[in-house]
Amino acid sequence: MRLLNPKLVPYYEKSYTYKHSKFGENSPITPISPIKTKNFAALYRERLYFLSNADEQQKFKLEPSKYTNNVEAVPNDLLIKPRACVLGLPKSGKSDLCAQISKLTGAVHLKMEEVIEKFMDRDCDFAIRLRERTKSSGLDLLKDQLVKLFKRRIEMVDCQQHGWVLEGFPETRAQAKLMAEIGIKPANVFVVNVPLKEVYARTESQKDDEFGCNRTILSQRLKYLEKNIPEAAFFYQKYYNSVTNIDGLKSRWFIEHVAIQSIEKNLKARFEFARDYFFS
């Protein structure tokens, strides 16, 4: 049994002698924890184990067999990964929360504008149709095109392996419904709530320099989102009970804690269902 320096983990992973354990990148002590890290790795019987924190690492060091022998891991063909959407008004803290979820869980941080740009220059029929509509005709993408574009993105290897967290989308109930109809159902939907006066306060210094912070543009945007975000959130809560409302005026650590706790609760429920289904 050996505790590994994080800098040496890549060398062990490349070795033909040492392999990941049956838990993969999940902790053998808390396999459903959304937090994924290789900073607390251990080597035991030529297998690499990744613990979630220093306390778990010490527990594993004292009794490695307790957490490895006769303990069922999640089936290899069962992907239990974070799938989350973060909704909220401009400057509510969506980007920071998505970045933290991505950093802690390994989930891919997605923004629709970046997804659109990524696909726009591809050499395929779908991309050609997108270019024709947006660049040649000067039209916006249809809502079904946006959703189909997102579906293609989350089917890529990185999202399949690590999960995803989507920032600021869907914006409307119609988009949320369309996502559900084609099989995109986020397990967690976070709504970061801040009052309008806070949005204006946070954008005050940028009102003359940033297009989205211009008072006329921002006012129109807020009016649109104030109407549509609650409707999208209501859809997810009514049919999937997946909404967590977060006070955006709280500290960054509080917001992060609430989100990670909600993701862990959801992953635990899915893990227990899968375990009962496969091993009962």
C-alpha positions in Angstrom: 0.0 0.0 0.0 1.5 3.3 -1.1 0.2 6.8 -1.2 1.2 8.6 -4.4 2.5 12.0 -5.1 -0.1 13.7 -7.5 2.8 14.5 -9.9 3.7 10.8 -10.3 0.1 9.6 -11.0 0.4 10.1 -14.8 3.5 7.9 -14.9 1.7 5.1 -13.1 -1.3 5.4 -15.4 1.0 5.0 -18.5 2.6 1.9 -17.0 1.8 -1.5 -18.3 2.1 -2.9 -14.8 -0.3 -0.6 -12.9 -4.0 -0.2 -13.8 -7.0 1.7 -12.6 -9.0 -0.3 -10.0 -12.5 -1.5 -10.7 -13.8 1.8 -9.3 -12.1 3.8 -12.2 -11.8 7.4 -11.2 -14.4 7.1 -8.4 -13.4 6.8 -4.8 -13.8 3.3 -3.3 -15.0 4.9 -0.1 -17.6 7.3 -1.6 -18.1 6.0 -5.2 -21.0 8.3 -5.8 -19.2 11.5 -4.8 -19.4 14.0 -7.7 -15.9 15.3 -6.8 -13.2 13.7 -9.0 -9.5 14.3 -8.3 -6.2 12.5 -8.7 -4.5 14.5 -5.9 -5.2 11.8 -3.3 -4.2 8.6 -5.2 -3.1 5.3 -3.6 -1.4 2.2 -5.1 -2.6 -1.1 -3.7 -1.9 -4.5 -5.2 -0.9 -3.0 -8.5 -4.1 -1.0 -8.8 -4.6 2.7 -8.7 -7.3 4.1 -6.3 -8.4 7.7 -6.4 -9.7 9.1 -3.1 -11.8 12.3 -2.8 -9.8 14.0 -0.1 -6.9 13.6 2.4 -9.2 12.0 5.1 -10.3 9.3 2.7 -6.8 8.7 1.7 -5.7 8.1 5.3 -8.7 5.8 5.9 -7.8 3.8 2.8 -4.2 3.6 3.9 -5.2 2.0 7.3 -7.7 -0.6 5.9 -7.4 -0.9 2.1 -9.0 -4.4 2.1 -12.1 -3.1 3.8 -12.9 -0.9 0.9 -11.8 -3.2 -2.0 -12.7 -6.8 -1.0 -16.2 -7.9 -1.7 -17.3 -4.4 -2.6 -19.3 -3.9 -5.8 -18.3 -1.1 -8.1 -20.6 0.7 -10.5 -21.0 -1.5 -13.6 -18.6 -0.4 -16.3 -21.3 0.1 -18.8 -23.3 2.3 -16.5 -22.5 6.0 -16.8 -23.4 7.9 -13.7 -22.1 11.4 -14.5 -23.2 14.9 -13.7 -25.8 16.4 -16.1 -26.7 19.9 -15.0 -28.1 23.2 -16.3 -27.4 26.5 -14.5 -30.0 29.2 -15.2 -30.2 32.8 -14.0 -30.2 36.5 -14.9 -27.1 38.1 -16.3 -24.3 38.5 -13.8 -26.1 36.3 -11.3 -23.0 34.0 -10.9 -23.9 31.3 -13.5 -20.4 31.3 -15.1 -18.6 31.0 -11.7 -20.9 28.2 -10.5 -20.5 26.2 -13.8 -16.7 26.7 -13.6 -16.6 25.4 -10.1 -18.8 22.4 -10.8 -16.6 21.6 -13.8 -13.4 21.9 -11.7 -14.6 19.7 -8.9 -16.5 17.0 -10.8 -14.7 17.0 -14.2 -17.9 17.7 -16.0 -17.5 19.6 -19.3 -18.5 23.3 -19.0 -20.7 24.2 -22.0 -22.0 27.5 -23.3 -24.4 27.5 -26.3 -22.5 30.3 -28.1 -19.3 28.2 -28.0 -21.2 25.1 -29.1 -22.5 27.0 -32.1 -19.1 28.3 -33.0 -17.6 24.8 -32.7 -20.0 23.3 -35.1 -20.3 26.2 -37.5 -17.0 25.6 -39.4 -17.3 21.8 -39.6 -17.5 20.0 -42.9 -20.8 18.3 -42.8 -24.3 18.8 -44.1 -25.6 20.0 -40.7 -22.9 22.6 -40.4 -23.5 23.7 -44.0 -27.2 24.3 -43.2 -26.3 26.3 -40.1 -23.9 28.5 -42.1 -26.5 29.0 -44.8 -29.0 30.2 -42.3 -26.8 32.4 -40.2 -24.1 33.7 -42.4 -25.7 33.7 -45.9 -29.3 34.5 -45.0 -28.5 36.5 -41.8 -31.2 34.6 -39.8 -31.0 33.3 -36.2 -30.9 29.6 -35.5 -34.3 28.0 -35.0 -35.0 26.7 -31.5 -35.0 23.1 -32.7 -31.6 23.6 -34.4 -30.1 24.9 -31.1 -31.3 21.9 -29.2 -30.1 19.4 -31.9 -26.8 21.2 -31.9 -26.5 20.7 -28.2 -27.5 17.1 -28.5 -24.6 16.5 -31.0 -22.2 18.2 -28.6 -23.1 16.1 -25.5 -22.8 12.9 -27.6 -19.1 13.6 -28.0 -16.6 11.5 -26.0 -15.7 14.1 -23.3 -19.3 14.7 -22.3 -20.0 10.9 -22.4 -17.1 10.2 -20.1 -17.3 13.1 -17.7 -20.8 14.5 -17.9 -21.7 18.1 -18.6 -22.9 21.4 -17.1 -24.7 23.8 -19.4 -24.6 27.5 -18.7 -27.7 29.7 -19.3 -29.7 27.2 -21.4 -32.6 26.4 -21.9 -34.0 29.9 -21.6 -37.6 29.0 -22.3 -40.1 26.3 -21.5 -40.4 25.5 -25.2 -36.6 24.8 -25.3 -36.8 22.7 -22.2 -39.7 20.7 -23.6 -37.9 20.2 -26.9 -34.8 19.0 -25.1 -36.8 16.5 -23.1 -38.6 15.2 -26.2 -35.2 14.3 -27.8 -33.9 12.7 -24.7 -31.9 15.5 -23.0 -32.9 15.5 -19.4 -30.6 17.3 -17.0 -30.4 15.5 -13.7 -29.9 18.8 -11.8 -31.3 22.3 -12.8 -29.8 25.1 -10.7 -31.6 28.5 -10.7 -29.3 31.3 -9.3 -31.6 34.0 -8.0 -30.5 37.6 -7.6 -32.8 40.7 -7.5 -32.9 43.1 -10.5 -31.2 45.9 -8.5 -28.2 43.6 -7.9 -27.9 42.9 -11.6 -27.8 46.6 -12.4 -25.3 47.1 -9.6 -23.0 44.4 -10.8 -23.1 45.8 -14.4 -22.8 49.5 -13.5 -19.0 49.7 -14.2 -19.5 48.0 -17.6 -22.6 49.8 -18.9 -20.7 52.0 -21.3 -18.2 49.4 -22.5 -20.0 46.1 -22.8 -22.9 45.6 -25.2 -24.9 43.3 -22.9 -24.6 45.8 -20.0 -26.0 48.7 -22.0 -29.0 49.8 -20.0 -31.4 49.6 -22.9 -30.2 46.2 -24.0 -29.9 44.9 -20.4 -33.5 46.0 -19.6 -34.9 44.2 -22.6 -32.9 41.1 -21.8 -34.0 41.1 -18.2 -37.7 41.5 -19.2 -37.3 38.4 -21.5 -35.5 36.3 -18.9 -37.8 37.3 -16.0 -40.7 35.9 -17.8 -39.1 32.8 -19.4 -36.7 31.4 -16.8 -39.4 30.7 -14.2 -41.4 28.9 -16.8 -38.5 26.7 -17.8 -37.7 26.0 -14.1 -41.4 25.1 -13.5 -41.3 22.6 -16.3 -38.3 20.8 -14.8 -39.7 20.8 -11.3 -43.2 19.6 -12.3 -42.0 16.7 -14.5 -38.6 15.8 -13.1 -38.4 17.4 -9.6 -34.8 18.4 -10.5 -34.7 22.1 -9.6 -32.6 23.6 -6.9 -33.0 27.3 -6.2 -29.9 29.1 -5.0 -29.6 32.5 -3.4 -27.1 34.3 -5.6 -26.3 36.9 -2.9 -24.7 34.2 -0.7 -21.0 33.5 -0.7 -19.4 31.6 -3.5 -18.6 28.8 -1.1 -22.2 28.5 0.0 -23.4 28.4 -3.6 -20.8 25.8 -4.5 -21.7 23.7 -1.5 -25.4 23.7 -2.3 -24.8 22.7 -5.9 -22.3 19.9 -5.2 -24.6 18.6 -2.4 -27.5 18.5 -4.8 -25.5 16.7 -7.5 -24.2 14.2 -5.0 -27.8 13.5 -3.7 -28.9 12.8 -7.3 -25.9 10.6 -8.1 -26.5 8.6 -5.0 -30.1 8.0 -5.9 -29.1 6.9 -9.4 -26.3 4.7 -8.1 -28.5 3.0 -5.6 -31.2 2.3 -8.2 -28.6 0.9 -10.5 -27.1 -1.3 -7.8 -30.5 -2.6 -6.8 -31.3 -3.3 -10.4 -28.1 -5.0 -11.3 -27.3 -6.9 -8.1 -30.7 -7.7 -6.6 
